[in-house]
């Protein structure tokens, strides 16, 4: 058994342990033996079954899906732009989702029938906002010659969206601003089974597209001119990479809110651990590392008596890694 296989088995084992620890951790103490009884239908506690099946299990699965999605999306962006600090939100998808949610929350003060307390309302708004920005970026990807130009366009779309959000907040009432601020913190616990039924197929299809592109991305690391010389369609590859990244980052942001630093930090951890630049290794490595990190963040966020926002914990883990990257690369 080679080194890569051993590392994958170790990561799988760590992820399983963290998944179980996430199910056990919470304001209501539930032991591992009780978790096993609940899953095998031998528990006498209806409360424990309710907590595990309807709260902790979907939350843990969301952590796995979100961590894996953002990590792979970050890897694809860093490869496309050949920039070690690129992240899944660099194309403005998160800002577009935030703009959609902000618009709906402001409209709720003008339209009494609009119920922002419903999760589907904010999710729909976030999907529309993220999809709109993604549509613009994808359209422009066919017209620009260099990836750097696309990067600048994405940043500008994000800046415009953020400016519009600030304007909307300025005209909104304090309660609406507070609701929007809470959404920006990110939340894994807000994703229910009904949401997972929609989120999982989108992420699964996008992951399949990402793995389909692994050979093209290997070549893209060497530069667009080299890839063009090997007969790879740069425009088509760029379009597919942007589409896969937008679907991965946009869907997670719509359902769980923006989660920072995971997408930019995990690809570097995967490269450092596996010592590989091949995407057929890095993509599953990012899936496992991202899932493990977000599970760990979710566990840490529940250790205090008051549950901390997931964005706060992910930033504490991710920011030092980014500082290390900057210092290492001078």
ABEGO torsion letter per residue (X at the ends): XBAAAAAAAAAAAAAAAAAAAAAABEABBBBAAAAAAAAAGABABAAAAAAAAAAAAAAAAAAAAAAAAAAAAAAAAAAAAGBAABBAAAAGAAAAAAAAAAAAAAAAAABAABBAABAAAAAAAAAAAAAAAAAAAAAAAAABABAAAAAAAAAAAAAAAAAAAAAAAAABBAAAAAAAAAAAAEBAAABBAAAAAAAAAAAAAAAAAAAAAAAAAAAAAAEAAAAAAAGBBAAAAAAAAAAAAAAAAAAAAAAAEBBBGAAAAAAAAAAAAAGBABAAAAAAAAAAAAAAAAAAAAAAAAABABBBBAAAAAAAAAAAAAAAAAAAAX
